Amino acid sequence: MPGTVITRLKQRADFLRVAARRWKWAAPGLVLQAAPTPEAELQTATRIGFTSSKKVGNAVARNRARRRLRAVAAQILPLEASVGFDYVLIARKETLTRPFSLLLQDLQTALKRVAAQPMRHKEGP
């Protein structure tokens, strides 16, 4: 949806809530996790968080991977993200070397696959 407001997830509790929902799709260049925004939060925006573990590499490599994910998200999410959802993009080792055009495709595919997963009515553990 064009014009979607994108804000950032920054608190650990939000990352854990999205992970607990278990809606995810692993693509070669990234992993996408998704969860509906909680009722108490503003549901007219899409929220996004970025993470990268030590599996990706040293601090320089992790920061570069997150920068690449932010650039991909900036191009794709305003057009294709669902309003009222929180997303977490997780870097993989391939995030560093994968061509940018393929990272864009990875995120588009992941968004479609996550949206197609059956809705679970139970909210986390």
C-alpha positions in Angstrom: 0.0 0.0 0.0 1.7 3.3 -1.1 2.1 5.8 1.6 2.3 3.3 4.4 3.9 4.8 7.6 7.0 2.8 8.5 8.3 3.0 12.1 11.1 1.1 13.9 10.9 -1.6 16.5 13.6 -0.9 19.1 12.6 -2.7 22.3 13.6 -6.3 22.9 10.1 -7.2 24.1 8.8 -6.4 20.6 11.4 -8.6 18.9 10.6 -11.4 21.2 6.8 -11.0 20.7 7.3 -11.2 16.9 9.6 -14.2 17.2 7.1 -16.0 19.5 4.3 -15.6 16.8 6.3 -18.0 14.6 5.2 -16.5 11.3 8.4 -16.5 9.3 10.0 -17.2 6.0 13.7 -17.9 5.4 15.0 -16.8 2.0 18.7 -17.1 0.9 19.5 -13.5 1.8 17.4 -12.9 4.9 14.8 -14.2 7.3 11.5 -12.4 7.7 9.4 -12.7 10.9 6.0 -11.1 11.2 3.3 -10.6 13.8 0.2 -8.4 14.1 0.7 -5.2 16.0 -0.7 -5.4 19.5 -4.1 -3.8 20.2 -2.6 -1.2 22.5 -0.3 0.0 19.8 -1.1 2.2 16.8 -2.4 -0.2 14.1 -2.2 2.3 11.3 1.5 1.9 10.8 3.9 -0.9 9.9 6.8 -1.4 12.2 10.1 -3.0 11.3 13.1 -4.2 13.3 16.5 -5.4 12.1 18.9 -7.9 13.7 22.1 -9.7 12.9 23.9 -12.3 15.0 27.5 -13.1 15.3 27.0 -15.9 12.8 27.1 -13.2 10.1 30.6 -12.0 11.1 32.3 -9.4 13.2 30.8 -6.1 14.1 31.7 -4.4 10.8 30.0 -7.3 8.8 26.9 -7.2 11.1 26.5 -3.5 10.7 26.9 -3.8 6.9 24.3 -6.5 6.7 21.8 -4.4 8.7 22.5 -1.4 6.5 21.7 -3.6 3.4 18.5 -4.9 5.1 17.5 -1.3 5.9 18.0 -0.3 2.2 16.0 -3.2 1.0 13.2 -2.6 3.5 13.1 1.1 2.5 12.3 0.2 -1.1 9.9 -2.7 -0.6 8.0 -2.2 2.6 6.1 1.0 1.7 4.7 -0.7 -1.3 4.1 -4.3 -0.1 3.9 -4.4 3.7 0.6 -5.0 5.5 -0.6 -2.2 7.7 -0.9 -3.2 11.4 1.9 -5.7 11.3 5.3 -5.8 12.9 8.2 -7.3 10.9 11.7 -8.3 11.9 14.4 -8.8 9.2 17.2 -11.1 10.3 20.5 -11.0 8.4 22.2 -14.1 7.2 25.7 -14.7 6.1 24.5 -14.4 2.4 23.1 -11.0 3.1 26.6 -9.6 2.7 27.4 -11.1 -0.7 24.0 -11.5 -2.3 23.3 -9.1 -5.2 21.0 -6.3 -4.1 18.4 -7.1 -6.7 18.1 -10.6 -5.3 17.8 -9.3 -1.8 14.9 -7.2 -3.0 13.3 -10.3 -4.5 13.9 -12.2 -1.3 12.0 -9.7 0.7 9.1 -9.5 -1.8 8.8 -13.3 -1.8 9.1 -13.5 2.0 6.3 -10.9 2.5 4.0 -12.9 0.2 4.8 -16.2 1.8 4.3 -14.9 5.4 1.0 -13.3 4.4 -0.2 -16.6 2.9 0.5 -18.5 6.1 -2.7 -19.6 8.0 -3.7 -17.2 10.7 -3.1 -18.5 14.2 -5.6 -17.3 16.7 -3.5 -17.9 19.8 -1.3 -15.0 20.6 2.2 -16.2 21.5 3.2 -18.4 24.5 
